[in-house]
Amino acid sequence: MKLARDTWLVYQQQMRLMLRSRTWLLFGLAQPLTYLLLFAPMLKPALASMGANSYADAYRIYVPGLLVVMALYGGLFTGFGLLAEIRAGVIERARVTPVSRAALLLGRALRDVTSLLVQAIIVTVLAIPFGLSVGVLDVVLAFVLLALIALMTTAISYDATLLVRNEASLGPVINTVAQPVALLAGVLLPVALAPMWIQRVSDWNPFYWATNGMRALFAGDIGDPSVWRSMLIVAALAVATVLWSARLFARTVR
């Protein structure tokens, strides 16, 4: 109970700080909206072989992938904020309070997840005029899956930050890992269009299963095995990465 209460207190404080500046929303949405408006319209002929006979079909395939890549990159780059707080002594000052160290990390992680979900909701709503349609239960489950993805990537980013502790090295490390992972997840174009060897490699990528689950939910196929498979895989990885982050944070931040 103490951990839950402390996490909630840290989360509230972090949300107040974030809401004082609106730039996080502007810069967070700039690139996804660019892809939504300028890239997605070109997908109708490219995805015709997969049954995308209209722009609505193309957006139903593309938007879930866009949301996954937002959670992937958005989550992985949250470590820069934690590193800035460590350098400024914010974490050191908070450490002397009765709040648990795990809560200091979890509260910040939930703030980052909230930020990514708000951005994802805005992108989804803006895709509706282009023909995107999705059921209420389907989109709710899709955002639950997206929240788990964001929590996992945020925890991974915190892990990398605590281990690297250097802005000049952290950026290249994240980009080197994120780019092939995103491409092998089929976030821009479905992996089904790729050669067979790429499809086999993608089977080992948890973000590939997450993208498939998101697309099945946006297609209204809630009973698709990829939905529950992706939920189980991402939930297990989210729990594992959060536990590791909390332990690493408690051990390294002194």
N, C-alpha and C positions, 0 to 999 in steps of 0.2 A: 504493500500500500504506500509506503514511503517513496519508493521509486516512482510509482505512478503519479503521486502528488507533486514530487519534485520535477518530474518531466513536464507536467502540465504547467507549473509555474515558470519553468524555463521557456517553454513553448509560447506562453502568453507574452513574456517579456521580449522574446525574439520577434514575434509577430508585430508587436507595437513598434519596435525599431524598424522593421521592414516597411511597415505601412507609412512611416514618416517620409519615405521617398518613393515616388511613383516610377522612377527610372527603371527599376527591376522589371516592371511589366512591359515597358516600351521596348527595351533592348531584348528581353526574352522572347517577344513576339515578332520582332523584325524579320529574322531569317525564316521561321516557319510560315509566316504569311507570304513572304516572297515565293517560297516553293509552292504554296497553296495556289497562289494567283497566277504564277508564270510557268511552273513546271507541270502541275497536275493536268491542265487542259491539253497537253501534248500526249497524254497517256491513252486516250481513247483508241487511236490506231495501233499503238504499241501493245495494248492489252486485248485487242480484238480476238486473239487466239484463245483467251481465257474467258470469253463470253462477255466482255465489256462492250456491249453494243450501244451504249449511251454514255454521256458524261457522268450521269448519276452512278452508273456501274463503275466507271473509272475512279470516281472519288470514293466510292465504297471500298475499293481495293487500296487506294493510295492513302487516305486519311489515317487509317489505323497504323500503317507503317510510319507515317509522319509523327504520330503521337509517340510511338515507341522510340524513334530517334530523338525526339525532344526529351524524353525521360532518360535516355542513354547519355546524351551529351550534357543535358542540363544537370543531371545528377553527378556525372563524373567531374564537372568543373566547380562543384560547390566547395571543394576542398580549399580553393583559394581564399574563400571567406574565412574558413577556420584558421588557415595559416596567418592571415592578417590579424585575427584576434589573438593568436598565440604571440605573434611578434609585438603587438601593442600592449601585452600584459593583461588583457581582459580575462583570459582563462585563468591566469595566475591569481588575479584578485578574487574571481568567483570560487576558486578552489578552497579558500579559507572559510567559506560560508558552510552552513550545515548541509547544503544541497549535495547529493551524491554525484560523483564524477560521471557515472553512467548517465544520469539525468541531464548533465550539461551537454552530453553528446546527443542523446535521444531527442531532447527538446529542439535542438538545432536541426537534426535530421527531419523531424516532423514539420518544422517550418519550411524547409526546402521542398518537401513532398507537397505541402499545401500550395506553395508558389507554382510548382510545375503543374498541379492539377488545375489551378485557376487558368493558367495559360492554355492548357489542353481543352478546357471547356470553351474558352473563347474561340479557339481554332475550329472546334467542332461546330459551334453555332454559326460561325462565318461560312462554313462549308455547306450549310443547309440551302442557301439560295442557289447554289450550283447543282442542286439535285440530290444531295446526300439525305438519306432518310434512315432512321434506326429506331427500333423499339425502345421504350423506357427501361424495361428490365435488362435488355441487352446492353444499353449504354451504361447503366449502373454497374453491371458486372465488368464491363470493359474498363471503367474507371477504377474499379477495385483492383483489377489486374495491373493497370497503369500505376496505381499508388504503390503496389508491391515492387514493380520494376524500379520506380523512382527511389524507394527506400533502399533497395539493394544497391543501386548505382551510387547513391549518396554515401552509404556505408563504405563501399569500395573506395570512393574518393577520399573519405576521411582516413581510411587505412593508408592509402598512398601518401597522403599529406603528412601523416605522423611518421612515416618511414623515410620520406624524401626530405622534407623540411626545406625545400629550395624551389622558389618560383621558376627559376630558369630551367630546372630539370623536370619539374612537375608537368608543365604544359606539354613538352615533347613526349613524355611518358604516356600521358593520357591520350594524345592524338595518335600515337603509334598503336595503341591498343584499340581505341574506339573505332577507328576507320575500318579496319578489316572486319571487326565484329559486326558493325552496322551493315556493311555490304553483304556479309554472309548471313545476316538475318533477313535479307530481302526487304529492307525498309523502303527503298526507292522503287524497285521492281521485284515481283515475286521470284523466289529462287527456282520455282518450277520452270522458268524460262532459261535457266542456266544449264551448262553442260552437266552430265551426270556426276562427274567427280566433285564439282562444287556442291551439288546437292548432298552428296555423301558426307563431305566435310561439314556442311551446315547442320547436319543431324546432331553434331556435338556442341552446337552453339545454343545456349539456353534462350538467347534473344530471338533465335529463329522460331522456337516453339511459342514464345510470347507473341511474336508478330502473327503467327498463324492463328493463335487463339483470339487475338484482337480482331483479325479479319473475319473469322467465323462469327464472332459476336455482332460485328457491324453488318454482316450478311443476314443476321437473324437466325443463325443456326446454333442455338444455344446447346443443343444436344451433341454437337460435334465433339469427338474425343479429344481434339486438339485444345478445346477450351479448358477442360478439367485437367488435362495433362500439363498445360502451360501454367495453370493456377498452382498445381502441386509443385512443379519444378521451381517456379519463381518464389513461391512462399517459403519453400525449404531453403533456397539460397539466400533470401532476404533475412530469415532468422539466423542463419549461420554467419552471414557477413555482419549483421548488427551485433551479435554476441562477440565476435572477434574484435570489432571496432571498440566496443565498450571495454573489453579487457585490455586492448592495446592503449586506449585512451587513459585508463586508470593507471597503467604501468609507466607510460612515457611522459604524461603531463604531471610534473611534480612542482 
